[in-house]
Amino acid sequence: MAGLAMGQQREATRPVWWLPVLGLLIGVAIGIVFSLTIPAQYSRYTAMALLAALDSVLGAVRAELDGEFDNRIFLTGFFVNILLAGTLTYLGDRLGVELYIAAIVAFGVRMFNNLAIIRRQLLERWAWPKRTQGADGD
């Protein structure tokens, strides 16, 4: 009986990797079915929101690979990043200064950094065989 309970516990903690993929496919299907046009004056805001969201998602993937993912941190970071990017864009529009470029640089640097770390971790896990202790001379 204890073995069954342990197996059930492992099943409950296994990551559900297919859920984001399903959400992406549903989102793409909705985007194809419903044609949505964003007015030109909001294109900067939309681009900044997408950039901030992508930065948060890549940060979440990196945190998951590091074993440090926390849903509360992801959700608050997701919305705060979008709010900050939108605020910088709005203030820049009002002041006549392109402040959104600061967010582009900051999010861009973080995205490329997270993507490089994700790529390295995935290559180490999947592409190269695991080293044994004897092979390292230990």
N, C-alpha and C positions, 0 to 999 in steps of 0.2 A: 504494500500500500504506500509506503514511504517513497519507493521508486517512482510510482505513478505521480505522486504529488510533486516530486522533484522535476519530472519530465514536463508536467503542466506548468511549473514555474518557469522553466527554460523557454517554453513555447510563448509564455506571456511577455517575456523580456526580449524576444527576438525582434529586430527592427523590421518595420513594415515599409520596405523600400519601394514597393509598388504603388503606395498611396500618392506620393507626389507625382509619379509618372501618370497615374490615372487623372489627377487634377490637371496636369498639363494637357493631356489629350482632350479632356472635356473643355478646357479653356480654348484650345485651338479650334475645336468643333464649333463652339459658340461664336468665336471670332469669324469663322467662315460663313456660318449661317446668317448672323446678324451683321450687316455692314455698318460699322461705326466710323464716322468721320469726326475728327477732332479739329475744331477751328484753329486757324493759324496762330491766333494770339495766345492760345494755350499750349502750343506745341513745345515750347521750352519747359513749361511746368510738367507736361507729360513725360518728356524725355528725362527730366531730373528725377521724377518719381520712379520711373523704370530703372534708372541708374542706381538710385538709392536702394530700391527693392532687390536688384540683382546683387549688389554689394552685401546686403543682409543675408541673402540666400547662400552665397558663396561662403560667407562667414559661418553660417550654420552647418554647411557641409564640412568645412574644416574642423569645426568644433566636434561634430559627430565622429569624424575620423580620429580625432585626438581623444575621444571618449569623454569630452567635457560639455556636451550639448545640454543646454537648459532651455526648455520651451519658453519660460518667462523672459529670459534674457533675449531670446530670438524675437519674440513678439514685440517687446518694448523697443528693442533696437530697430526693428523693421519700421514701426510707425514713427519713432523719433527721427530716424534718418530721412524718411519721406517728408516729415514736417520741417526739418531743418533745411533740406534742399529746396522745398517750396518757399519757405520763408526767405532764404537767401535770394532766390530768383525774384520774388515779389519786391523785396527791398531794393534790389538792383534795378528793377524796372522803375520803381518810384524815384530813385535817386539818379537815374540815367547812367549807372555804372553797371558793368556786366559782372556782378558778384557771383552769378551762377558758375562762372569759370572756376572759382575756388572749390566749389563742391565737385565739379567734374574732375579736377586734379586729385582732390582727396579721395573720392570714391574710386577713381581710376587706379590710383596707386594701390589702394587696399585690395581692389578686385584682382589686379595682376599678382600681387603678393600672395593672396589666398589661393588663387588658381595655381601658382607655382608650387605652393606647399601641398595642395591637394594632388597635383600631378606626381610629385615626388613620393608622397605616401602611397598612392595607388600603384606606382611602378615598383616600389619596394615590396608591396604586398603581393602583387600578381605577376610581375614580369621576371624578377630575379628569384632563383631558388633560395630557400632559407639556408643560411650558413650554419654549420654545426660548430660546436665549441672546439672540436679537434682541428678543424680547418683553419682556425684563427691562431693556432699555436698556444691556446690556453691549456 
